[in-house]
Structures are given as C-alpha cells and as structure tokens.
Amino acid sequence: MPDTDAIRHSQTKGEGDPLEPGPPAPRLYSLTTRYTDQFLDGQDGPDLLCDDAIAALHFALTVSSSSPLAITCSATADGRTWTRLPLQVLRADAVDALRQDVKPSMYAVAFNNPRTTPNRPRAALSRLIEHAQARWLDSVLREPVDEFSAWVPDATAPADWIRAGRLWAAVWGDLPSESVLDQLPIPTGTPSAALGRTLLRAEATAVLDAIALARTPATEDSLAGLHAAWKLLHDLDEWTLDPRYGPGTDVRTSAHRLLDRIVALHPDTAAPLAATADHPDAARIRAAAHAYLRHVLPLWPHTADWTDQARTAYLEEHHALRTTSGGPPPGPPETQAQTVLRAVLAPLTDPAALTRHQAAALWRSHSGRAAEQAAWDATDHTNRFDDLARAHTTEGTPRQKGEAIAAAQQTLTAVTHHHDEHLTTHAARGHLHELAATLRTLDQAQRTLHEGIWGIAAARRAQHDPATGPWNGHDEQRATADLTPVLTAGETRIAHLRQNHLHATHEALTDLIPQLTDLPPDGHRHHAMRNHLASLDLLRQDLNALASLIDTRRRTCTELRICLDKGPYFGQDHATAHDLAAAEKDLRSLERRYADTHTEFALSVTLGRTLDQVRNPPPPTQRPPPGIPPAPHHTPPAAPPPPHRQATTRPPLRRYAQDLPLTAGRQAPDRAVVRDRGCLRGRAGDRAGRPLSTVPVACLVEVAVPRATGPARRLTRLDQMRQDRRASATA
C-alpha cells in the first residue's frame, strides 16, 4: 500500500479527532548549544533561529543525541519576551505545524519575494522527526563506555531501558510510539528487546503518574505514595540536569509540590509546622522543614546516625526561629532627597547579557528592512529543510538515497551559514540599539535627579522668612547640606551604570565581530566597520531610488484612473480595474518600503553615534558640589609610542619658511602654508596634478623634514623650488 501524505496525515491525526484548527500563532524559536567537552568547555556550538517548529525540533533532536553538546531552547511570540521551552512543548508546536499545509511565518513576506513556501511534505517531515526521535532514544539507551571513547555496546541491559523510559517521560511527557521504537537499531523479536520495551513503558508510566500526582489537589494523601513519587522524581531530576538530554521537563517543580504535601504529613515536621502556622516567620520555618526532609527522605523510613543528628539540628533551628521575632530592625526615616534618589534609581538596572538571537530579534522588531531580510532567510531555510525531508523518502538504491540526503544536507548547511552572516549583523545592531535606548534612559534619569534635588532646594529657599534677614551663603549651605551627598551618590551610580553598559556592549560586539579588537578606534577600518553597521550612504541611495519609483507609480495610477474615467486617448492601451488595483498595490508596497528605509536611516544615525561612544567612551565625569567652580579641562599628555613602533615614527612636520632658517636675502612668504598630512614624495606637482610653478603658496603641503643640525644658513625647500624654476626658464 503506498505511503501517501493523506494516509500519513490521517494516521497522525487519528480517526476521532476534530476538524483541523486554524493556523497556530507564529513563534520564533532560538536554539543555542554549548560544548561540554573538557577541551571545549563553555564554547558556543551551532545554533538556530527560525520560525519553523519542525526544523527547530529536528535541530534539537540532532544536537541532543550528540553527547558533547548542551542545548537551550527559547521561544517568543513578539520577538522581545523570551521564555524557556521544553522539548515536549516544542514537539506539540511541531505536531500543530504538521497539520497545516503552509507554515505560519513570523515575519511578513515581501510582495516580490520569489522564495515562497509551497505545500509542505507532511508525511516526509513526520517520518524525519520520528527518525530523529529514534536516534535520540538510542543515544540514551546505549551510552559510551567512558567519556574518552565513542564506542557503545551492542547489547542493552535492563537498567538502560529503565533509565531511557524515565528520561523519555520527563523530556517528552508521554509514552514512546511504536513507530519510534521500530526504528531503533536494536534487533526486534528477541526476548531481551521485548522485556526492554516493557520496562521502558512501565517506567515512563510511573514517571507520568508521579507528575500527575503532583498536579492534582491534595485530598486524602498517602505518605507512602507521596514519598515514592517524590523519590522517583528526585532521582530523575539529577539525570535531567545532565546537559546531554536536552531541555526536558522541569521535574523539580513537581518534586517541590510533593515535598510541600509531605511536610504536612511527616511525623517529624507535621506537629511543629501546625503549631507555627500563624508565626511571622512561617515561610522560613517551612523552608527549614523542606531542607531537613530533602536531606533525610532518600533514606526514610530507615534511619542512621546522621539522620538523628539532622533531626536534632532541625528541631534546634525550629525553636530558634519560633522564639525570635522576625523582620529587620527599623532604620532612620528616609529623607525627601533619598526618596527622590530611590525613585530615580529604581528602574535602572545593570546591563543584562543579551544573547545573539535575542539581540537580532530585537533589531528585527524595530527595523522593517531587517524583518524583510529575516522573512527571506526563514522561507529559504524552510524550503531547504523540506528538501532534506524529501531526500529521506527518496526511492532507489541505498547509495542513491544516501547521495540525495548528503546533497540536501550540504545545501541546508550552506544556506544556514549564509543566514548566520545576516544574523550576526542584526545582532550587532541590536546591541547598539539597546545601548542607545539605555543611554537615553540614563540621561533622563540624571535630569530627573537634578530637577528633584533642585526642586527641594528651591522649596527650602521659598520657606525662608525675609523678616529674619536676607538669604545668604550660610543659609544656602545649611539648607543644602543633606542634598549634596545624595546628588553625588546618584550621579556616581548613574555614571557607573553608563560605564558598565558601554563595557558590556563592547564585549558583546567583540564576541560577534572579533576583528574589532584589531581595529584602531580612529582608523579607516573603524569607519569601514561603522559604514557596514550603519550604512547611511546606501540607505540614502535607496531613499532617492524609492522616491523616484513612488513618483513614477503615482503618475501611473493617475493615468490609469483618467483612462478608466474618460477612456483611452489615441494610441493608449485600454486599462482595467485589475490594472489599477495592481498598480495601487505596488504603490502601497513601495510606500511601506520607503517608510521602513526612512526608519532604518534614522536608527542607523543613532547606531553610528553609539558605536563611536563604545569605541571611544567618554571619560567619567562627576559634577562638583554646589558653590565650587568646575575644574578646568585637562588633557593628559600623549603616551609615548610603544617600543615596536618607535623606529617607524614619522619625523616632525615643519612648515615652509617658518621653522627652518632662511638664506640671506630671502624673506618669508606673505601667506602661511596650509597644514596637511600629505607629503610631496618625488612628485613635481600638487595633489590636483598642477605643476609647482602654478601652485600658490597657500596650496603647498607639508613635508616630513628632519630637524636641522647643521649651519644656520641653509636653503629651504621653497628656495630650492624657486631656483629650479628659474634655471628651467633660463634654459
């Protein structure tokens, strides 16, 4: 019987399922990996940012089946707020996507995008996901013998099936299907395989029952049942912390809920907690009971010497918490200036480490052109992934199928690497955009602090009674004595936050673009990088071209309307309402692109200025206290050149007829020489190509001349040029 998409779809949905729901809400999936190998520990591995749940699930399964990689999966529906996503939720999104013929796109696809997404091969995609799940289960079943070897045993022990069943239930949240178990590279039909499958399903069912017990309300609980479920999840939590198994279910939450119900039933903690239910420190007393039970429950109901010691220590801690009064001691009352300072500094936070994907998504949420580029990349990636799924279902010899899969995988890898370049650029712009917004917030906070402090000082001046005498400096100092320390503390904190944000952004940009460490902050390579991140010239050209196209399309729409109203004139083609609608659609698309480009231009101006601040951070300044004039600006002396560059340092530049001595009878020129960095190096003319005989004195450039150490009477370069000119005229 042929395996068609319709048959596979009916098997995936089921017979009694309702009709297909509407398209699910598009989400953006961020999957990042870190190496866990001892030689590559902490380094970044391959990552993926896409809006296709099926491709994201396949990537997560492929990476999780590799032992030296730890994966983290996050998702967002708006491009700004990210949440950790377990694999079972990602799988549910992939199942919903398999029910749809067209993938819901996170970004709006441009009207002239040729890389549209056709109907997806749902049967091939489902089979590809099942194959990846089987590989993941096999990596859990047959582990390497040690961390230095990649060899895995062919046979599986019952303990391996037990571990695999528990991990499958924790990660995927259900029982494994028969189609996944049939694709395991383990011989079927043998007694060991049948026993292994039975153990796997039994352990998975036990874990699912324990998680369900933690979610049910506490009614007629049994201490033995709660203890068994807690012990199972407690042991499983240690396994799921292993990064090799991917982001699984948070069984720690379920274990904590079970422990909270065990506390009320355990004989060592039930009576003390019931006696202190209304105590002010009831939360700390309950936390101490949790810590005690978490320590002794793995061995309970058996006891040992250390369990008795732990019980004695818990009872002493419980008595101490019960007899002491909670709450910190009251402090001095808060002044009005401190209230203003607290309100100003409350929304200010230390720099948060944005990941590469978060920064790129942040920039795409503000830039329409970046979102359009992301839509093209996502569509292209989805098409190449569908080609990989089709390659897995190719009919032919194993060699032909393997070549098709290798070619599809190579094409997908090449497209992914090409899209990573766009992602890196968008991430760098996102970091700069976030820094610009933060700097504006800090400036506004400093202005608010100044206004608040000055308002308090003005109010105190207004309260002065003129009958007691005029307001003098002593009154000013006494009225503002408590304001100056608060103002200084606030400005210091804001300046510290500014430096931290600049440093964090510089570190993030260096991680994204390692070449920044070798670029001098005032060289032409820095300006080239600045033009790459904030391409104002290209955006200005696009704005001019789009404005010309919009004018042309508006004239076309006007002509079409006139043709429809009054009829075509001689030699003009007939127009229809469809032609007018298509022209107006193109006009709206061009206007939208012009608006996006104009917004991109404004954002790029800010990005360029922010990049200059990151590369050349301003020195930290502190506002002097009131009544003290600011210190004069002091420019530190230039540092000497490093030892390896002292030999190549240019000699000092000197101006003609000013620094060098003149020959007898010669006088200095009336006009001064314009200083320039260029030099006349064996060229009989200036930079414009004119001969020196026609170049005025004011157009000459400086030359590198060593300091004169000989006699004082020496011809200058200007005298030498004049003598050469006279000699040539005489000849």
N, C-alpha and C positions, 0 to 999 in steps of 0.2 A: 504494500500500500504506500503510495507516495506521501512524503512528509512535506506538506504544503504549509503556507503561512496560516491559512484558515484553520487547518486541523490543529496546528501547534497553538494557535490563539484560543481555540475552544478548550484545549487541554489546560492552558494556563488559567483561563477564566473560571472554568468549571461549568457544569450544566445548569445549576440552580442560581447562578449569580445574576444580579440585576443588570439592567442595561448599562452601557458604558457611560461613565460620568463625563462631565465636561473636562476640558483640558486643565491639568493642575497648574497651580501658580508657579511661575518660573522662579528658580532659585539659583544662586551662584555657589558653586562648590569649590572649596580650597583644600587641597590635599598636599601636605608637606611631609617630608621624610628627613630623618637624621640617622647617620650611621652609628651603630652600636659596637662596631668592631674596635678592638683595643688599639689599633693603629690609626683608625679614622674616627675616634670617638668625638661626638659633638659636631662634626662637619655636616653641612647640608647635602642632601641627596637629591634625586629627581623630584619634581613637584608638578602639580597640575592645577590650573584654574579654568573651569569650564562651567557651562550651564546645562550640561547633559548628564543626567543621573546615571545612565547606563555606562557611559565612558568613565565616570568617576568611580562607580562600583568596580568596574573591571580593573582600573588602576589600583584601587585599594586592595583588591584580592591578589593582584600580581605582586604588589610590594609586600603585603603581609606574609606571603608564602616564602619570602626571602628573609633568612634569619638575621643578617647584619643591618637591617633597616627597621626603624620605628616610624610609624605613620601617625599623623594627626589630621583629622578631617573636621572642617568647619563649614558652615553654610550661612547664607544670608539671603533675605528676600528684597532688600533695598540697597545693598552694596555698602552699608555703613555699620550695621549692628550684626556682629558675628556671634554665633553660638556653636559650641562643640557638638558634633554629630556622631552618634554611634553607628556602627555598620548596619544594624538592623533597621534603623530609620532610613539610611541611605538605600538599603535594599527595597524598602517599601516605596520610596520615590522611584526607584528603577522599575518596579512592578507596575506602578501607575503610568510610567512613561512607555512601557511595553504595550499598554492598552491603547495608545494613541498612534495614529499614523504619522503625524507631524510633531516634531519636538517643539515644546514651548520655548521661545527664545527670551533670554534675559534682556537683551538689547534689541532695539528696533532695527530691523534690517533696512538698508538704504533701498530706494526705489529702483536704482540701476545696478543692483548687486547681481552679477551673473552666477554667483556661487549659491544658488538656492538649494534648500534641502528637499530631496524627493521623498516619496513614501519609504519609510524605513523597513528593512527586512526583520520583522519582529521574530520570526522563527529562528533565523540565524543568530540574532542578538541573544535570545533566550538560551539557545544551546551554548553560546560562547560564555555566558555568565555561569551556567551550570558546570562547564568545564573548568572555569576559574575557581569555583567553589570546591570542586573535587580536588584540585591542586592544593588549595588552602588546607582542606581536611587531611590530605596526605602529608603535608608538611607538619601538621600537629601529631599525626599518628606515628610517623617514622622520623624521629629526630636523629640528628648526627650523634655519633658515639661520644664526641667531645667537642669543645669549642674550636679546636685547631684542625679538625678533619671534617670534610664534607660527605664522608661515606655514611650511608644509612643502612640499617639491616633490612633484609628482605621480609623476615617474619615479624609479626606484631604480637606483643604479649597482652594478656587481659588488662594489665594496668594501663597500657597505652590506649585501649578502647575506652576505658573508664575516664581517663583524662580528656580524651577527644570529645566524648559525649558531654561532659560538663562544660568544656570550653565552647562547644558548638551552641549549647543552650544559652550560655551567658552572652556570647557575641551576636548570635542571630535571633534569639528569642523564640525559636520554635524547633521542631524536630527535623532532621535532615530528610530530604525526599529520596525516593528510590532511584530516580534518575541521577542524582548526585552520587549515591553510594555505588551505582553500577559503573560509574566512570573512574572509580578508584583503581590504581594499578596494582590491585591485590586479587589473586585468583578467587573466584566465587565458586560456590558449591561445596567447599570443604567444611568440615566441622568447625575448624578454628574461625573461619570467616563468618559462619552463621552465628557462632557464640559471640563473636566480637560485635556483630551488628545488634544482637540482643542486648549486650551490655551497654553499647553506645546509646540505644534508645532508652533503656532503663535509667541510666544516669542523667541523660538530658531531661527526662520526665521528672526526676527528683529535683533537679535544679529549678525547673519551671514551676513545680509545685511550691518550692520554698519561696520563690519570688512572688507567686500569687498569694501565699500566706501572709507575706509582709505587707501586701497592698490591701488585704481585707481588714475590716474593722475588728477591734479586739472584743470578741464575745466568747465567753466560756473557753478561754485559752488553757492549753495544757502545757505545763512547764517542760515536760519531756519532749513534746512535739516542737515547741519553740526552740528548745536547746538543740535538737537535732538539725532543724532548719538553719539556725544561726551558725552552727559549727560547719555545715556544708558550705554556706556562703562565705564564712570567714576563711576557710581553706581555699576556696575558689578565688577570693579576692587577691590572695598572694600570687596566684597563677596569672590572673588577668592583668596584674601590674607588669608582667613581662611584656616589653615592647614588641616582641616578635609576633604577637597575636593580634595586633591592630587595636584600634579604639573600640573596645567592647562595651557591654552594658555596665552601668555603674552599680555593681552589686553591693558596693559599700553603703549606699543609701538604704537598700533593703535590709542589710545586716544591722544597720543602726536602728531601724524601726523595730526589728525583732528584739534587739537588746533593750530598747526602751520599754517593751512589754515584759521582758524577762525580769527587769529591775523590780517591777511591781509584784512579782510572784516569788522571787528567790528568797529563801529564808534569811539570808544574811543582810539583805537590803530592803525588804518589804516593810518591816516594822520601823526602822529609822526614817525612811522616806515618808511614811504615813504620819509620823509624829512631827515632821518639819515641813508639812505641805504649805503652810502659810508663813514660813520664815522669809525674811527679806532676801536671804542668800539661798533661796531654794534652788536656783539654777546651778550654783556652784556645788551645792550638796549633791544634786543629781549627777553632775559631771564627775564628781569623785566616785559615786557608785558605779557609773559606767566604766571608769578606768579600772576599778577593782574587779568587776565582773569580766571585763575584757582580758584581764590577767589570769583569772582562775578558771574561767569556763572551759578552755580547751582540755583541762584535766578533770573537771567536775563530772560526775559525783565523787570521783576518787580524790583523795587528799594526800598531801605531803607536808614536809616541814616548811617549805617555802609558802605553801598556801595558808598555813596557820599564821605565819609571820605577816603575810599580806593582809589577812583579815584583821589582825591586831592593829596594823598601821592604818587600815581604813577606818576602824572604829575610833582611833585617836584623832584622825583628821576630821571625822564627822562631829566628834564632840567639840573640837576647836572651832569649826565653822558654826556650830549651833550656839556656842556661848559668846562669840564675838559679834559685835554689831557691824552690819555691812555699810558700805558706802565710804567714799574718801572723805577725809576731814575737810571742813569748809575753809575756803581761802578768802583772801581780802576781796572786797567788792570790786567789780570791774568799772574802770573809769569810762568817761564818754569817748575819749580818744582811743582807748583799747577796744571799745565796741565798734568804732569805725574801722579800725585795723582788722579786727576779726571778720567783719562783713566783707572787706575788700579782699582779704587773702583766702576766704573760704572757697570760692570757685577756682582758685589757681591750684594746679597740681603739677607734680613732677612729670617730666616727659615720659610718655608711655611708649614702649617699644612696638612700633607698627611692623608687622611682617611685610614681606614683599608683596604678597597678594592683597593684603589689606590696603596698603598704600596705592597699589594700582587700581583697585576697585574704588577707592576714594576719589582718585583723579577722574576716573571714567564717570562717576556720578555727577561731576561738575562740568566736564568737557564733553560737548556733543560730538566733536570730531574723534575724540578718543573712544567714545562709546560706539561710534560707527565702525572704527577700526576693530574694536573688540567683537562686534557683530560679524564682520567678515571672517575674523580668525575663528570664532566659535562655529560658524557654518562650515568653514573649510575643515576644521578638526572633526566635526560630526560626520561629514561625508567620508573622510579617510577612515574613520573608525567603522563606519558601515561597510566600507570596502574590506576591512580586516575581517569583519563578521562573515561577509560573503565568501571570503577566501577559505574560511574554516569549513564551509559546506560545499566546497568545490568537488565535483565528481571527477574521478580519474585515478591514476596510479598514486601510490603514496609519495613518489618523487614529485609528480606534478602538483599535488596538493601542498607539499612542503615548500616548493618554489613559489607558489602563489601566496602562501602565508608569509614567507620571508620578504617577498616584494611588497606586500601590503604593509607589513610591519616597518619596513625601511622607509616607505613613503610617509607613514604616520609619524615616525621619529623625525624625519626631515621637516615636516610641517610643524611639529611641536617645537623644534629648535628655532625655526623661523619666527614663530609666535612668541617665544621667550624673549627675543630681542625687543619686540614691542612691549612686552610685559615689563621688562627692566626699565625702559624709558618712561613708561607710565608710572612705575613705582617711584622713580627718582622725582618726577614732577609731583607725585602725590605727597612725598615727604616735604618738598619745598612748599607746597600749598598748605599743608598742615602747619608748618613752621610760620608761614606768613600770617595765618589766622591766629596762631598763638601769640606772635609778637604784637599784633593789633590788640589782643585781649590784655596783654601785659601793659601796653601803653595806656589803654583805657583805665586799667586798674590804678596805675600810678596817678593819672589825672584825677580819678575819683578820690584817691587818698589825699592828694593835695587840697582838693576842694573841701573835703570833710574837715581836715585839720584847720584850714584857713577859715572855714565857717565857724568852728568852735572858737578860734581866736577872735574873730570879728564879734561874735556874740558876747564874749567876755569884755571886749572893749566897749560894747554898747551898754553894758551893765554898770559902767563906771559913772559915779556921781560927780558931775562937774563942780558941785559946791565944795567938795573936798580938795579941789585943786586940779590943775591940768594933768593930762595923761603924759607921763614921762617914761624914760627908759627903764627906770626901776620897776614901774608898774608893768611895763611890757615883759620884762624878764620874769617877774613873779607870776604873771598870768600864763606865760607860755613855757614854764619850766618843765611841766609834765608832758608837753606836746612834742618837744624836740626829740626825746628818746624814742617815742612811738613813731614819729615820722622817719627817723633814721633807721629804725628796725624794719619798717615797711619797705623803704627804698632798698635796703640791703637785701631783703628777701626777694624782692622783685628782680633786682639785678642778678642775684644768684640763680633764680629760675631762668632768666634770659640766657645766661651763660650755659646752663645745663641743657636747655633746648637747642642752642646753637651747636654745642658739642655732640649731642645725641644725633642731630640731623647730619652733622659732618661724618660721624661714624657710620650712619646708615647709608649715606651716599658713597662712602669709601667701600663698604661691603658690596654695593651694587655695581659701582664703577671703580675697580681697583686702580685704573690709570690716574685717578685724581691725586693719589699720593705722590706721583712724579711730576705733576703739573705745577709750575710756579704760579702763585696767585695773580700775577700781573703780566703774564706772558701771552703770546698769541695763541698758544694751545689752550689756555684757560678761556680765552674769548671764543675759540672754536667750539669748546665744550658748552660754553654759555649759549652760543647760537644754536647748538644742537638741542639743548633742553628748552630754550625759549627762542624759537626760530621766527623772529619778528619780520625779517625780510621776506621769507617765504609766505608768511601769513598776509603781509601787506600786498604781495603779488596776487595771492588768491582772492583777497578782498576786491582788488581792482578788476580781476577777471570775472568774478561773480557779479559785480555791479554792472559790467558791460553785458553779461548774459541776461541779467534780470531786465535791463532796459530793452534788449532785443526781444525777449519773450513777452514783455508787456506790450510792445508795439505789435507783435504777432497776435496777441489776444485782442487788441483793439481792432486790428484789421479783420479778424475773424468775426467779431461782433458786428462790425459795419457790413461785412459781406452777408451775414445772416439777416440783418435788418433791411438792407436796401438792395441786396442782390449783388452778384459779382459784376465788376466792370469788365471792359473789353480785354481779353487775354488772361483774366484771372480765373483760377480753378474754383470750382464750386466747393463750398465749405459746409460741413455738417455739424450738428450739435456734439457729436463724438469728438471731432477735431478740436472744438473749443474746450470741451471737458479735459481732453488730454493735455492741451496747452496750459490750461489753468492748473492742472495737477503738477506739471513740470515747473510752473512758476512758483507754486507753493513750496515745492521741494527746494528750488534754488533759494527762495527767501529764507527757508529754515536753515539751509546750509550757510547762507550769509550771516544769519544771526549767530549760529554756532561758531563760525570763524571769527566774528567780531568779539564774542565772549572769550574765545581762545586767545585772541590778541591781547585783550585786557588782562587775562590771567597770566599770559606769558610775560608781560611787562613786570608784573609783581614777582614772577618766578625769577627773572633775571636779577632784579634788585635783591631778592632774598638770597640767591646764590652768591652774590658778591658779599653779602654780610656773613655768610657761612665761611667763605674762603678768607675773608678779611674781617674778622669780628672786631667791632669797636672796643676800645679799652674800657674796662669797668670804671664808671664814674659814680661819685657819691655827692649828693647835694650838701653843701656846707650848712651848718646851723644858722638860724636867723641872726642877723646882726654882724656876721663875719663875711667880708668880701670873698668872692671865689678866688682860688689860687690861679695865677697866670698859667696859661697853657705851656707846657714844657715838652719839647720834642726830644726824645732820647737820642743820643749820638748814634750814628750808624755803626753797626757792628763790623769789625774787620772781616775781610773775605776769608773763607776757610783756607786751610793750608794748601789743599789741592788745586785752588783756583788763584792763588796769589801770583803764580808765574804767568798766568794768562790775562791779568788785569790790564785794561787799556791805559795808556799814559794819559795824563791830564789834558783836557781840551783847552786850547788857548784861542783867543780872538786876535784877528789880524790888527796890526798897528796899534795895539793897546798894551798887551803883556810883553811882547818882545821888543827889544831896543831898536830904534830907528837908525838908519845910516845918516851921515852928515848931509845936510841939505834936503832931507826928506821930512815931510810933515804927515801927521795922521790924517786920514780921510775925514771929510766933514760928517758923513753918515756912518752910524755904527753898523757893525756886521750882525746880521740876524743869526742867532744861535740855532744850530740844527745838529742832529745826531749823525747825519751822513758825512762821508769823507770823500774827497777827490782822490781817488786811487788810480793814478796813471791815466786820467781821462781829460782830454783837452776840451772841456765844456762843462756846463752845469747839468742839473738833473733833467731839465727840459730839452737838452740837446743843443743849446745855443753855444757858439764859441765864446771863449772867455773875453775876447775883445769887445763883445757887445753886451756883456753881463754887467749891470750896475753893481756898485759896491755893496748895496743893501741886499743883493740876492746871493752873495757868496756864502758858502757854508764853512763850518769849522773843519779843521783837520786835526788829527792827533799828532801833536808835536812834543817831543821830549823837552824837558826843561834845559834852558841854555846854561852851559857850564864854562863856555869859552870866553873870549873877549867881549866887551860890551858892544863894540861897533860891528854889527852883523846885518846883512841884508835880510829883510823879512820876505815872506812868500809873496806878498803883494808887490814889493820892489822887484823881485825876480820876474814876476809875470809881466810887469811893465817893461823891463829891459828886453825880455824876449819879444814882446810885441814891437818895440822899436827896431830891434835887429831884423825881424822879419819884414817890416815896412821898408827899411833901407835896402835890403837885398832885393 
